[in-house]
Amino acid sequence: MSDIIIEINKEPDFTEIWHQGYVKYNGKEHKFFLVYPKSFDEEGNQYELNIKWFYARVPREIRAMENKIIDAFKQTLE
């Protein structure tokens, strides 16, 4: 059996801010977190914004709106 080594940095590598929101569709709210990475990679590029849905069962029409949600959030940063 081979040896296994697990190593975890003691200092965080990057920071994320999670914003809660929802899309209302046909009278039902579909909640999500918008994950806003506040850190940069080693080349100075910022990590991408990301949407994480609260629940697995989100209609395709709503999931397809992820880019619109991210664009709306970016407008609040300007």
Sequence and secondary structure as in RCSB ss.txt:
>XXXX:A:sequence
MSDIIIEINKEPDFTEIWHQGYVKYNGKEHKFFLVYPKSFDEEGNQYELNIKWFYARVPREIRAMENKIIDAFKQ
TLE
>XXXX:A:secstr
         SS S  EEEEEEEEEETTEEEEEEEEEE  B TTS B   EEEESSS   HHHHTTHHHHHHHHHH
HH 
